[in-house]
Amino acid sequence: VNVMLTRCQTGMVIVTQRAFLRGSGRGTLLNRLALQWERRVGEKVAWVDAMEVADGRAGLPGTKAKEPAGV
């Protein structure tokens, strides 16, 4: 088993593009992991917009997302 997948204690964040996984990355372990996660939590929850991450608005493992402005 890959050490990367077994050392996670709080959670795992994988940075990639859906287009890659739907295209040339279709046959990869990463794609299988992404598809399983999408089935488990739903596509909307499984994928986070890069700008939400950059702005600190994404709820990532081990962090608490900031409240949107005006809330």
CHARMM internal coordinates of N, CA and C (Angstrom, degrees):
IC EDIT
DIST 1 N 1 CA 1.4545
DIST 1 CA 1 C 1.5255
ANGL 1 N 1 CA 1 C 108.45
DIST 1 C 2 N 1.2987
ANGL 1 CA 1 C 2 N 115.55
DIHE 1 N 1 CA 1 C 2 N 135.86
DIST 2 N 2 CA 1.4543
ANGL 1 C 2 N 2 CA 121.36
DIHE 1 CA 1 C 2 N 2 CA -179.89
DIST 2 CA 2 C 1.5246
ANGL 2 N 2 CA 2 C 110.34
DIHE 1 C 2 N 2 CA 2 C -63.03
DIST 2 C 3 N 1.3432
ANGL 2 CA 2 C 3 N 115.66
DIHE 2 N 2 CA 2 C 3 N 130.50
DIST 3 N 3 CA 1.4645
ANGL 2 C 3 N 3 CA 121.13
DIHE 2 CA 2 C 3 N 3 CA -179.04
DIST 3 CA 3 C 1.5194
ANGL 3 N 3 CA 3 C 111.22
DIHE 2 C 3 N 3 CA 3 C -57.33
DIST 3 C 4 N 1.3304
ANGL 3 CA 3 C 4 N 117.46
DIHE 3 N 3 CA 3 C 4 N -36.50
DIST 4 N 4 CA 1.4614
ANGL 3 C 4 N 4 CA 120.94
DIHE 3 CA 3 C 4 N 4 CA -179.86
DIST 4 CA 4 C 1.5290
ANGL 4 N 4 CA 4 C 111.19
DIHE 3 C 4 N 4 CA 4 C -55.11
DIST 4 C 5 N 1.3107
ANGL 4 CA 4 C 5 N 117.34
DIHE 4 N 4 CA 4 C 5 N -37.39
DIST 5 N 5 CA 1.4587
ANGL 4 C 5 N 5 CA 120.73
DIHE 4 CA 4 C 5 N 5 CA -175.84
DIST 5 CA 5 C 1.5219
ANGL 5 N 5 CA 5 C 112.99
DIHE 4 C 5 N 5 CA 5 C -83.93
DIST 5 C 6 N 1.3276
ANGL 5 CA 5 C 6 N 117.92
DIHE 5 N 5 CA 5 C 6 N -17.13
DIST 6 N 6 CA 1.4635
ANGL 5 C 6 N 6 CA 119.89
DIHE 5 CA 5 C 6 N 6 CA -175.52
DIST 6 CA 6 C 1.5162
ANGL 6 N 6 CA 6 C 113.97
DIHE 5 C 6 N 6 CA 6 C -102.29
DIST 6 C 7 N 1.3161
ANGL 6 CA 6 C 7 N 119.44
DIHE 6 N 6 CA 6 C 7 N -10.64
DIST 7 N 7 CA 1.4688
ANGL 6 C 7 N 7 CA 122.49
DIHE 6 CA 6 C 7 N 7 CA -176.17
DIST 7 CA 7 C 1.5253
ANGL 7 N 7 CA 7 C 114.33
DIHE 6 C 7 N 7 CA 7 C -92.95
DIST 7 C 8 N 1.2898
ANGL 7 CA 7 C 8 N 117.38
DIHE 7 N 7 CA 7 C 8 N -6.30
DIST 8 N 8 CA 1.4659
ANGL 7 C 8 N 8 CA 120.69
DIHE 7 CA 7 C 8 N 8 CA -177.86
DIST 8 CA 8 C 1.5217
ANGL 8 N 8 CA 8 C 109.66
DIHE 7 C 8 N 8 CA 8 C -67.76
DIST 8 C 9 N 1.3313
ANGL 8 CA 8 C 9 N 116.39
DIHE 8 N 8 CA 8 C 9 N 129.17
DIST 9 N 9 CA 1.4552
ANGL 8 C 9 N 9 CA 120.84
DIHE 8 CA 8 C 9 N 9 CA 179.36
DIST 9 CA 9 C 1.5182
ANGL 9 N 9 CA 9 C 112.00
DIHE 8 C 9 N 9 CA 9 C -109.08
DIST 9 C 10 N 1.3090
ANGL 9 CA 9 C 10 N 117.63
DIHE 9 N 9 CA 9 C 10 N -42.09
DIST 10 N 10 CA 1.4594
ANGL 9 C 10 N 10 CA 121.35
DIHE 9 CA 9 C 10 N 10 CA -179.39
DIST 10 CA 10 C 1.5148
ANGL 10 N 10 CA 10 C 111.43
DIHE 9 C 10 N 10 CA 10 C -96.58
DIST 10 C 11 N 1.2964
ANGL 10 CA 10 C 11 N 117.03
DIHE 10 N 10 CA 10 C 11 N -38.77
DIST 11 N 11 CA 1.4519
ANGL 10 C 11 N 11 CA 122.54
DIHE 10 CA 10 C 11 N 11 CA -178.61
DIST 11 CA 11 C 1.5071
ANGL 11 N 11 CA 11 C 109.72
DIHE 10 C 11 N 11 CA 11 C 171.62
DIST 11 C 12 N 1.3073
ANGL 11 CA 11 C 12 N 115.78
DIHE 11 N 11 CA 11 C 12 N -176.88
DIST 12 N 12 CA 1.4526
ANGL 11 C 12 N 12 CA 120.97
DIHE 11 CA 11 C 12 N 12 CA -178.99
DIST 12 CA 12 C 1.5230
ANGL 12 N 12 CA 12 C 108.95
DIHE 11 C 12 N 12 CA 12 C -136.30
DIST 12 C 13 N 1.3065
ANGL 12 CA 12 C 13 N 115.42
DIHE 12 N 12 CA 12 C 13 N 136.06
DIST 13 N 13 CA 1.4588
ANGL 12 C 13 N 13 CA 121.44
DIHE 12 CA 12 C 13 N 13 CA 175.33
DIST 13 CA 13 C 1.5210
ANGL 13 N 13 CA 13 C 106.77
DIHE 12 C 13 N 13 CA 13 C -118.49
DIST 13 C 14 N 1.3096
ANGL 13 CA 13 C 14 N 116.16
DIHE 13 N 13 CA 13 C 14 N 123.88
DIST 14 N 14 CA 1.4605
ANGL 13 C 14 N 14 CA 121.53
DIHE 13 CA 13 C 14 N 14 CA 178.63
DIST 14 CA 14 C 1.5208
ANGL 14 N 14 CA 14 C 107.36
DIHE 13 C 14 N 14 CA 14 C -114.34
DIST 14 C 15 N 1.3142
ANGL 14 CA 14 C 15 N 115.93
DIHE 14 N 14 CA 14 C 15 N 128.32
DIST 15 N 15 CA 1.4565
ANGL 14 C 15 N 15 CA 121.16
DIHE 14 CA 14 C 15 N 15 CA -178.70
DIST 15 CA 15 C 1.5263
ANGL 15 N 15 CA 15 C 108.44
DIHE 14 C 15 N 15 CA 15 C -103.30
DIST 15 C 16 N 1.3076
ANGL 15 CA 15 C 16 N 116.06
DIHE 15 N 15 CA 15 C 16 N 117.18
DIST 16 N 16 CA 1.4623
ANGL 15 C 16 N 16 CA 122.07
DIHE 15 CA 15 C 16 N 16 CA 178.37
DIST 16 CA 16 C 1.5227
ANGL 16 N 16 CA 16 C 108.70
DIHE 15 C 16 N 16 CA 16 C -160.72
DIST 16 C 17 N 1.2959
ANGL 16 CA 16 C 17 N 116.36
DIHE 16 N 16 CA 16 C 17 N 178.50
DIST 17 N 17 CA 1.4592
ANGL 16 C 17 N 17 CA 121.54
DIHE 16 CA 16 C 17 N 17 CA 176.43
DIST 17 CA 17 C 1.5182
ANGL 17 N 17 CA 17 C 109.34
DIHE 16 C 17 N 17 CA 17 C -111.90
DIST 17 C 18 N 1.3152
ANGL 17 CA 17 C 18 N 115.86
DIHE 17 N 17 CA 17 C 18 N 138.25
DIST 18 N 18 CA 1.4638
ANGL 17 C 18 N 18 CA 120.00
DIHE 17 CA 17 C 18 N 18 CA 177.00
DIST 18 CA 18 C 1.5222
ANGL 18 N 18 CA 18 C 111.34
DIHE 17 C 18 N 18 CA 18 C -56.67
DIST 18 C 19 N 1.3281
ANGL 18 CA 18 C 19 N 116.82
DIHE 18 N 18 CA 18 C 19 N -37.98
DIST 19 N 19 CA 1.4663
ANGL 18 C 19 N 19 CA 120.58
DIHE 18 CA 18 C 19 N 19 CA -178.87
DIST 19 CA 19 C 1.5298
ANGL 19 N 19 CA 19 C 111.03
DIHE 18 C 19 N 19 CA 19 C -59.03
DIST 19 C 20 N 1.3205
ANGL 19 CA 19 C 20 N 117.62
DIHE 19 N 19 CA 19 C 20 N -38.18
DIST 20 N 20 CA 1.4640
ANGL 19 C 20 N 20 CA 120.76
DIHE 19 CA 19 C 20 N 20 CA 177.21
DIST 20 CA 20 C 1.5236
ANGL 20 N 20 CA 20 C 110.59
DIHE 19 C 20 N 20 CA 20 C -63.65
DIST 20 C 21 N 1.3278
ANGL 20 CA 20 C 21 N 116.41
DIHE 20 N 20 CA 20 C 21 N -46.29
DIST 21 N 21 CA 1.4614
ANGL 20 C 21 N 21 CA 120.05
DIHE 20 CA 20 C 21 N 21 CA -177.89
DIST 21 CA 21 C 1.5202
ANGL 21 N 21 CA 21 C 112.18
DIHE 20 C 21 N 21 CA 21 C -68.70
DIST 21 C 22 N 1.3060
ANGL 21 CA 21 C 22 N 117.58
DIHE 21 N 21 CA 21 C 22 N -27.84
DIST 22 N 22 CA 1.4637
ANGL 21 C 22 N 22 CA 120.81
DIHE 21 CA 21 C 22 N 22 CA 178.63
DIST 22 CA 22 C 1.5265
ANGL 22 N 22 CA 22 C 111.22
DIHE 21 C 22 N 22 CA 22 C -83.90
DIST 22 C 23 N 1.3393
ANGL 22 CA 22 C 23 N 116.00
DIHE 22 N 22 CA 22 C 23 N -15.47
DIST 23 N 23 CA 1.4632
ANGL 22 C 23 N 23 CA 121.04
DIHE 22 CA 22 C 23 N 23 CA -178.29
DIST 23 CA 23 C 1.5203
ANGL 23 N 23 CA 23 C 111.48
DIHE 22 C 23 N 23 CA 23 C -108.84
DIST 23 C 24 N 1.3393
ANGL 23 CA 23 C 24 N 115.64
DIHE 23 N 23 CA 23 C 24 N -112.89
DIST 24 N 24 CA 1.4650
ANGL 23 C 24 N 24 CA 120.38
DIHE 23 CA 23 C 24 N 24 CA -173.79
DIST 24 CA 24 C 1.5244
ANGL 24 N 24 CA 24 C 113.52
DIHE 23 C 24 N 24 CA 24 C -67.31
DIST 24 C 25 N 1.3238
ANGL 24 CA 24 C 25 N 118.36
DIHE 24 N 24 CA 24 C 25 N -19.41
DIST 25 N 25 CA 1.4598
ANGL 24 C 25 N 25 CA 121.35
DIHE 24 CA 24 C 25 N 25 CA 178.56
DIST 25 CA 25 C 1.5154
ANGL 25 N 25 CA 25 C 114.19
DIHE 24 C 25 N 25 CA 25 C -90.43
DIST 25 C 26 N 1.3115
ANGL 25 CA 25 C 26 N 117.23
DIHE 25 N 25 CA 25 C 26 N 7.89
DIST 26 N 26 CA 1.4642
ANGL 25 C 26 N 26 CA 122.26
DIHE 25 CA 25 C 26 N 26 CA -175.22
DIST 26 CA 26 C 1.5297
ANGL 26 N 26 CA 26 C 112.67
DIHE 25 C 26 N 26 CA 26 C -56.29
DIST 26 C 27 N 1.3130
ANGL 26 CA 26 C 27 N 118.99
DIHE 26 N 26 CA 26 C 27 N -37.39
DIST 27 N 27 CA 1.4599
ANGL 26 C 27 N 27 CA 121.81
DIHE 26 CA 26 C 27 N 27 CA -176.01
DIST 27 CA 27 C 1.5179
ANGL 27 N 27 CA 27 C 114.76
DIHE 26 C 27 N 27 CA 27 C -89.91
DIST 27 C 28 N 1.3221
ANGL 27 CA 27 C 28 N 118.38
DIHE 27 N 27 CA 27 C 28 N 12.53
DIST 28 N 28 CA 1.4615
ANGL 27 C 28 N 28 CA 120.83
DIHE 27 CA 27 C 28 N 28 CA -174.79
DIST 28 CA 28 C 1.5263
ANGL 28 N 28 CA 28 C 112.61
DIHE 27 C 28 N 28 CA 28 C -92.30
DIST 28 C 29 N 1.3278
ANGL 28 CA 28 C 29 N 114.19
DIHE 28 N 28 CA 28 C 29 N 159.84
DIST 29 N 29 CA 1.4610
ANGL 28 C 29 N 29 CA 120.99
DIHE 28 CA 28 C 29 N 29 CA 173.91
DIST 29 CA 29 C 1.5258
ANGL 29 N 29 CA 29 C 109.92
DIHE 28 C 29 N 29 CA 29 C -59.50
DIST 29 C 30 N 1.3165
ANGL 29 CA 29 C 30 N 116.72
DIHE 29 N 29 CA 29 C 30 N -37.95
DIST 30 N 30 CA 1.4652
ANGL 29 C 30 N 30 CA 121.02
DIHE 29 CA 29 C 30 N 30 CA 179.13
DIST 30 CA 30 C 1.5212
ANGL 30 N 30 CA 30 C 111.27
DIHE 29 C 30 N 30 CA 30 C -59.40
DIST 30 C 31 N 1.3196
ANGL 30 CA 30 C 31 N 117.78
DIHE 30 N 30 CA 30 C 31 N -41.75
DIST 31 N 31 CA 1.4595
ANGL 30 C 31 N 31 CA 120.24
DIHE 30 CA 30 C 31 N 31 CA 178.62
DIST 31 CA 31 C 1.5233
ANGL 31 N 31 CA 31 C 110.86
DIHE 30 C 31 N 31 CA 31 C -65.49
DIST 31 C 32 N 1.3195
ANGL 31 CA 31 C 32 N 117.30
DIHE 31 N 31 CA 31 C 32 N -41.68
DIST 32 N 32 CA 1.4705
ANGL 31 C 32 N 32 CA 119.77
DIHE 31 CA 31 C 32 N 32 CA 178.49
DIST 32 CA 32 C 1.5279
ANGL 32 N 32 CA 32 C 110.54
DIHE 31 C 32 N 32 CA 32 C -61.64
DIST 32 C 33 N 1.3291
ANGL 32 CA 32 C 33 N 116.48
DIHE 32 N 32 CA 32 C 33 N -40.73
DIST 33 N 33 CA 1.4623
ANGL 32 C 33 N 33 CA 120.81
DIHE 32 CA 32 C 33 N 33 CA 177.57
DIST 33 CA 33 C 1.5242
ANGL 33 N 33 CA 33 C 110.61
DIHE 32 C 33 N 33 CA 33 C -63.71
DIST 33 C 34 N 1.3270
ANGL 33 CA 33 C 34 N 117.16
DIHE 33 N 33 CA 33 C 34 N -44.54
DIST 34 N 34 CA 1.4652
ANGL 33 C 34 N 34 CA 121.33
DIHE 33 CA 33 C 34 N 34 CA -179.91
DIST 34 CA 34 C 1.5219
ANGL 34 N 34 CA 34 C 111.36
DIHE 33 C 34 N 34 CA 34 C -62.86
DIST 34 C 35 N 1.3262
ANGL 34 CA 34 C 35 N 117.17
DIHE 34 N 34 CA 34 C 35 N -43.35
DIST 35 N 35 CA 1.4664
ANGL 34 C 35 N 35 CA 120.40
DIHE 34 CA 34 C 35 N 35 CA 179.69
DIST 35 CA 35 C 1.5232
ANGL 35 N 35 CA 35 C 111.41
DIHE 34 C 35 N 35 CA 35 C -64.00
DIST 35 C 36 N 1.3195
ANGL 35 CA 35 C 36 N 116.35
DIHE 35 N 35 CA 35 C 36 N -40.26
DIST 36 N 36 CA 1.4656
ANGL 35 C 36 N 36 CA 119.71
DIHE 35 CA 35 C 36 N 36 CA 178.17
DIST 36 CA 36 C 1.5307
ANGL 36 N 36 CA 36 C 110.39
DIHE 35 C 36 N 36 CA 36 C -63.69
DIST 36 C 37 N 1.3212
ANGL 36 CA 36 C 37 N 116.65
DIHE 36 N 36 CA 36 C 37 N -42.92
DIST 37 N 37 CA 1.4642
ANGL 36 C 37 N 37 CA 120.53
DIHE 36 CA 36 C 37 N 37 CA -179.90
DIST 37 CA 37 C 1.5311
ANGL 37 N 37 CA 37 C 110.54
DIHE 36 C 37 N 37 CA 37 C -66.01
DIST 37 C 38 N 1.3258
ANGL 37 CA 37 C 38 N 117.47
DIHE 37 N 37 CA 37 C 38 N -40.56
DIST 38 N 38 CA 1.4675
ANGL 37 C 38 N 38 CA 120.89
DIHE 37 CA 37 C 38 N 38 CA 177.15
DIST 38 CA 38 C 1.5250
ANGL 38 N 38 CA 38 C 110.87
DIHE 37 C 38 N 38 CA 38 C -59.84
DIST 38 C 39 N 1.3223
ANGL 38 CA 38 C 39 N 116.92
DIHE 38 N 38 CA 38 C 39 N -42.58
DIST 39 N 39 CA 1.4722
ANGL 38 C 39 N 39 CA 120.02
DIHE 38 CA 38 C 39 N 39 CA 178.73
DIST 39 CA 39 C 1.5262
ANGL 39 N 39 CA 39 C 111.02
DIHE 38 C 39 N 39 CA 39 C -65.51
DIST 39 C 40 N 1.3108
ANGL 39 CA 39 C 40 N 116.13
DIHE 39 N 39 CA 39 C 40 N -34.77
DIST 40 N 40 CA 1.4683
ANGL 39 C 40 N 40 CA 120.19
DIHE 39 CA 39 C 40 N 40 CA -176.71
DIST 40 CA 40 C 1.5258
ANGL 40 N 40 CA 40 C 112.59
DIHE 39 C 40 N 40 CA 40 C -73.95
DIST 40 C 41 N 1.3295
ANGL 40 CA 40 C 41 N 117.48
DIHE 40 N 40 CA 40 C 41 N -46.05
DIST 41 N 41 CA 1.4679
ANGL 40 C 41 N 41 CA 120.74
DIHE 40 CA 40 C 41 N 41 CA -173.20
DIST 41 CA 41 C 1.5205
ANGL 41 N 41 CA 41 C 113.76
DIHE 40 C 41 N 41 CA 41 C -113.84
DIST 41 C 42 N 1.3213
ANGL 41 CA 41 C 42 N 117.63
DIHE 41 N 41 CA 41 C 42 N -9.41
DIST 42 N 42 CA 1.4582
ANGL 41 C 42 N 42 CA 121.08
DIHE 41 CA 41 C 42 N 42 CA -176.73
DIST 42 CA 42 C 1.5186
ANGL 42 N 42 CA 42 C 110.83
DIHE 41 C 42 N 42 CA 42 C 95.22
DIST 42 C 43 N 1.3164
ANGL 42 CA 42 C 43 N 115.37
DIHE 42 N 42 CA 42 C 43 N 147.10
DIST 43 N 43 CA 1.4632
ANGL 42 C 43 N 43 CA 120.91
DIHE 42 CA 42 C 43 N 43 CA -175.67
DIST 43 CA 43 C 1.5243
ANGL 43 N 43 CA 43 C 112.28
DIHE 42 C 43 N 43 CA 43 C -62.13
DIST 43 C 44 N 1.3202
ANGL 43 CA 43 C 44 N 116.93
DIHE 43 N 43 CA 43 C 44 N -37.16
DIST 44 N 44 CA 1.4694
ANGL 43 C 44 N 44 CA 120.32
DIHE 43 CA 43 C 44 N 44 CA -177.56
DIST 44 CA 44 C 1.5310
ANGL 44 N 44 CA 44 C 111.98
DIHE 43 C 44 N 44 CA 44 C -64.48
DIST 44 C 45 N 1.3260
ANGL 44 CA 44 C 45 N 116.85
DIHE 44 N 44 CA 44 C 45 N -35.10
DIST 45 N 45 CA 1.4688
ANGL 44 C 45 N 45 CA 121.25
DIHE 44 CA 44 C 45 N 45 CA 179.34
DIST 45 CA 45 C 1.5279
ANGL 45 N 45 CA 45 C 110.73
DIHE 44 C 45 N 45 CA 45 C -82.30
DIST 45 C 46 N 1.3224
ANGL 45 CA 45 C 46 N 117.09
DIHE 45 N 45 CA 45 C 46 N -36.52
DIST 46 N 46 CA 1.4660
ANGL 45 C 46 N 46 CA 121.46
DIHE 45 CA 45 C 46 N 46 CA -175.20
DIST 46 CA 46 C 1.5271
ANGL 46 N 46 CA 46 C 112.74
DIHE 45 C 46 N 46 CA 46 C -66.34
DIST 46 C 47 N 1.3173
ANGL 46 CA 46 C 47 N 117.10
DIHE 46 N 46 CA 46 C 47 N -33.36
DIST 47 N 47 CA 1.4583
ANGL 46 C 47 N 47 CA 121.32
DIHE 46 CA 46 C 47 N 47 CA -177.41
DIST 47 CA 47 C 1.5234
ANGL 47 N 47 CA 47 C 110.15
DIHE 46 C 47 N 47 CA 47 C -107.47
DIST 47 C 48 N 1.3309
ANGL 47 CA 47 C 48 N 115.89
DIHE 47 N 47 CA 47 C 48 N 133.26
DIST 48 N 48 CA 1.4651
ANGL 47 C 48 N 48 CA 122.19
DIHE 47 CA 47 C 48 N 48 CA -179.82
DIST 48 CA 48 C 1.5237
ANGL 48 N 48 CA 48 C 107.90
DIHE 47 C 48 N 48 CA 48 C -119.96
DIST 48 C 49 N 1.3121
ANGL 48 CA 48 C 49 N 116.69
DIHE 48 N 48 CA 48 C 49 N 137.38
DIST 49 N 49 CA 1.4557
ANGL 48 C 49 N 49 CA 121.99
DIHE 48 CA 48 C 49 N 49 CA 178.61
DIST 49 CA 49 C 1.5287
ANGL 49 N 49 CA 49 C 110.26
DIHE 48 C 49 N 49 CA 49 C -67.59
DIST 49 C 50 N 1.3243
ANGL 49 CA 49 C 50 N 116.34
DIHE 49 N 49 CA 49 C 50 N 137.46
DIST 50 N 50 CA 1.4631
ANGL 49 C 50 N 50 CA 121.83
DIHE 49 CA 49 C 50 N 50 CA -178.62
DIST 50 CA 50 C 1.5272
ANGL 50 N 50 CA 50 C 112.41
DIHE 49 C 50 N 50 CA 50 C -57.79
DIST 50 C 51 N 1.3227
ANGL 50 CA 50 C 51 N 117.84
DIHE 50 N 50 CA 50 C 51 N -35.81
DIST 51 N 51 CA 1.4695
ANGL 50 C 51 N 51 CA 120.03
DIHE 50 CA 50 C 51 N 51 CA -179.82
DIST 51 CA 51 C 1.5218
ANGL 51 N 51 CA 51 C 111.42
DIHE 50 C 51 N 51 CA 51 C -69.06
DIST 51 C 52 N 1.3260
ANGL 51 CA 51 C 52 N 118.20
DIHE 51 N 51 CA 51 C 52 N -32.39
DIST 52 N 52 CA 1.4639
ANGL 51 C 52 N 52 CA 120.62
DIHE 51 CA 51 C 52 N 52 CA 175.92
DIST 52 CA 52 C 1.5229
ANGL 52 N 52 CA 52 C 110.31
DIHE 51 C 52 N 52 CA 52 C -65.86
DIST 52 C 53 N 1.3227
ANGL 52 CA 52 C 53 N 116.87
DIHE 52 N 52 CA 52 C 53 N -37.93
DIST 53 N 53 CA 1.4641
ANGL 52 C 53 N 53 CA 120.75
DIHE 52 CA 52 C 53 N 53 CA 176.70
DIST 53 CA 53 C 1.5212
ANGL 53 N 53 CA 53 C 109.51
DIHE 52 C 53 N 53 CA 53 C -65.95
DIST 53 C 54 N 1.3319
ANGL 53 CA 53 C 54 N 117.23
DIHE 53 N 53 CA 53 C 54 N -48.43
DIST 54 N 54 CA 1.4629
ANGL 53 C 54 N 54 CA 121.97
DIHE 53 CA 53 C 54 N 54 CA -178.40
DIST 54 CA 54 C 1.5240
ANGL 54 N 54 CA 54 C 111.87
DIHE 53 C 54 N 54 CA 54 C -60.56
DIST 54 C 55 N 1.3256
ANGL 54 CA 54 C 55 N 116.90
DIHE 54 N 54 CA 54 C 55 N -35.89
DIST 55 N 55 CA 1.4655
ANGL 54 C 55 N 55 CA 121.47
DIHE 54 CA 54 C 55 N 55 CA -179.01
DIST 55 CA 55 C 1.5247
ANGL 55 N 55 CA 55 C 113.07
DIHE 54 C 55 N 55 CA 55 C -85.86
DIST 55 C 56 N 1.3339
ANGL 55 CA 55 C 56 N 117.43
DIHE 55 N 55 CA 55 C 56 N -2.04
DIST 56 N 56 CA 1.4615
ANGL 55 C 56 N 56 CA 120.95
DIHE 55 CA 55 C 56 N 56 CA -179.46
DIST 56 CA 56 C 1.5154
ANGL 56 N 56 CA 56 C 113.27
DIHE 55 C 56 N 56 CA 56 C 75.88
DIST 56 C 57 N 1.3287
ANGL 56 CA 56 C 57 N 117.60
DIHE 56 N 56 CA 56 C 57 N 18.24
DIST 57 N 57 CA 1.4638
ANGL 56 C 57 N 57 CA 121.07
DIHE 56 CA 56 C 57 N 57 CA -178.65
DIST 57 CA 57 C 1.5247
ANGL 57 N 57 CA 57 C 113.16
DIHE 56 C 57 N 57 CA 57 C -95.34
DIST 57 C 58 N 1.3210
ANGL 57 CA 57 C 58 N 117.64
DIHE 57 N 57 CA 57 C 58 N -3.71
DIST 58 N 58 CA 1.4675
ANGL 57 C 58 N 58 CA 120.95
DIHE 57 CA 57 C 58 N 58 CA -178.66
DIST 58 CA 58 C 1.5223
ANGL 58 N 58 CA 58 C 109.55
DIHE 57 C 58 N 58 CA 58 C -92.07
DIST 58 C 59 N 1.3130
ANGL 58 CA 58 C 59 N 116.44
DIHE 58 N 58 CA 58 C 59 N 133.52
DIST 59 N 59 CA 1.4545
ANGL 58 C 59 N 59 CA 120.69
DIHE 58 CA 58 C 59 N 59 CA 176.24
DIST 59 CA 59 C 1.5196
ANGL 59 N 59 CA 59 C 109.73
DIHE 58 C 59 N 59 CA 59 C -81.72
DIST 59 C 60 N 1.3206
ANGL 59 CA 59 C 60 N 116.59
DIHE 59 N 59 CA 59 C 60 N 94.88
DIST 60 N 60 CA 1.4552
ANGL 59 C 60 N 60 CA 121.81
DIHE 59 CA 59 C 60 N 60 CA -179.44
DIST 60 CA 60 C 1.5233
ANGL 60 N 60 CA 60 C 109.44
DIHE 59 C 60 N 60 CA 60 C -100.08
DIST 60 C 61 N 1.3308
ANGL 60 CA 60 C 61 N 118.04
DIHE 60 N 60 CA 60 C 61 N 158.53
DIST 61 N 61 CA 1.4647
ANGL 60 C 61 N 61 CA 120.24
DIHE 60 CA 60 C 61 N 61 CA 179.47
DIST 61 CA 61 C 1.5230
ANGL 61 N 61 CA 61 C 111.45
DIHE 60 C 61 N 61 CA 61 C -55.25
DIST 61 C 62 N 1.3151
ANGL 61 CA 61 C 62 N 116.55
DIHE 61 N 61 CA 61 C 62 N 131.58
DIST 62 N 62 CA 1.4532
ANGL 61 C 62 N 62 CA 121.69
DIHE 61 CA 61 C 62 N 62 CA 178.92
DIST 62 CA 62 C 1.5124
ANGL 62 N 62 CA 62 C 114.60
DIHE 61 C 62 N 62 CA 62 C 81.95
DIST 62 C 63 N 1.3352
ANGL 62 CA 62 C 63 N 117.72
DIHE 62 N 62 CA 62 C 63 N 3.87
DIST 63 N 63 CA 1.4637
ANGL 62 C 63 N 63 CA 121.19
DIHE 62 CA 62 C 63 N 63 CA 179.14
DIST 63 CA 63 C 1.5195
ANGL 63 N 63 CA 63 C 109.53
DIHE 62 C 63 N 63 CA 63 C -130.62
DIST 63 C 64 N 1.2948
ANGL 63 CA 63 C 64 N 115.23
DIHE 63 N 63 CA 63 C 64 N 164.76
DIST 64 N 64 CA 1.4550
ANGL 63 C 64 N 64 CA 120.46
DIHE 63 CA 63 C 64 N 64 CA 173.10
DIST 64 CA 64 C 1.5188
ANGL 64 N 64 CA 64 C 107.22
DIHE 63 C 64 N 64 CA 64 C -118.61
DIST 64 C 65 N 1.3125
ANGL 64 CA 64 C 65 N 116.11
DIHE 64 N 64 CA 64 C 65 N 125.04
DIST 65 N 65 CA 1.4651
ANGL 64 C 65 N 65 CA 120.57
DIHE 64 CA 64 C 65 N 65 CA -178.93
DIST 65 CA 65 C 1.5206
ANGL 65 N 65 CA 65 C 110.13
DIHE 64 C 65 N 65 CA 65 C -66.39
DIST 65 C 66 N 1.3334
ANGL 65 CA 65 C 66 N 115.94
DIHE 65 N 65 CA 65 C 66 N 144.57
DIST 66 N 66 CA 1.4611
ANGL 65 C 66 N 66 CA 121.22
DIHE 65 CA 65 C 66 N 66 CA 174.91
DIST 66 CA 66 C 1.5204
ANGL 66 N 66 CA 66 C 109.39
DIHE 65 C 66 N 66 CA 66 C -71.48
DIST 66 C 67 N 1.3090
ANGL 66 CA 66 C 67 N 116.36
DIHE 66 N 66 CA 66 C 67 N 151.62
DIST 67 N 67 CA 1.4651
ANGL 66 C 67 N 67 CA 120.88
DIHE 66 CA 66 C 67 N 67 CA 174.57
DIST 67 CA 67 C 1.5243
ANGL 67 N 67 CA 67 C 108.63
DIHE 66 C 67 N 67 CA 67 C -71.28
DIST 67 C 68 N 1.3192
ANGL 67 CA 67 C 68 N 117.85
DIHE 67 N 67 CA 67 C 68 N 140.74
DIST 68 N 68 CA 1.4673
ANGL 67 C 68 N 68 CA 119.77
DIHE 67 CA 67 C 68 N 68 CA 175.35
DIST 68 CA 68 C 1.5236
ANGL 68 N 68 CA 68 C 110.62
DIHE 67 C 68 N 68 CA 68 C -59.57
DIST 68 C 69 N 1.3155
ANGL 68 CA 68 C 69 N 117.20
DIHE 68 N 68 CA 68 C 69 N 149.21
DIST 69 N 69 CA 1.4627
ANGL 68 C 69 N 69 CA 121.75
DIHE 68 CA 68 C 69 N 69 CA 179.59
DIST 69 CA 69 C 1.5175
ANGL 69 N 69 CA 69 C 110.34
DIHE 68 C 69 N 69 CA 69 C -57.98
DIST 69 C 70 N 1.3168
ANGL 69 CA 69 C 70 N 116.40
DIHE 69 N 69 CA 69 C 70 N 137.71
DIST 70 N 70 CA 1.4542
ANGL 69 C 70 N 70 CA 121.26
DIHE 69 CA 69 C 70 N 70 CA 177.66
DIST 70 CA 70 C 1.5124
ANGL 70 N 70 CA 70 C 114.55
DIHE 69 C 70 N 70 CA 70 C 86.93
DIST 70 C 71 N 1.3289
ANGL 70 CA 70 C 71 N 117.39
DIHE 70 N 70 CA 70 C 71 N 6.06
DIST 71 N 71 CA 1.4720
ANGL 70 C 71 N 71 CA 119.55
DIHE 70 CA 70 C 71 N 71 CA -179.41
DIST 71 CA 71 C 1.5039
ANGL 71 N 71 CA 71 C 109.39
DIHE 70 C 71 N 71 CA 71 C -100.03
END
COOR INIT
IC SEED 1 N 1 CA 1 C
IC BUILD
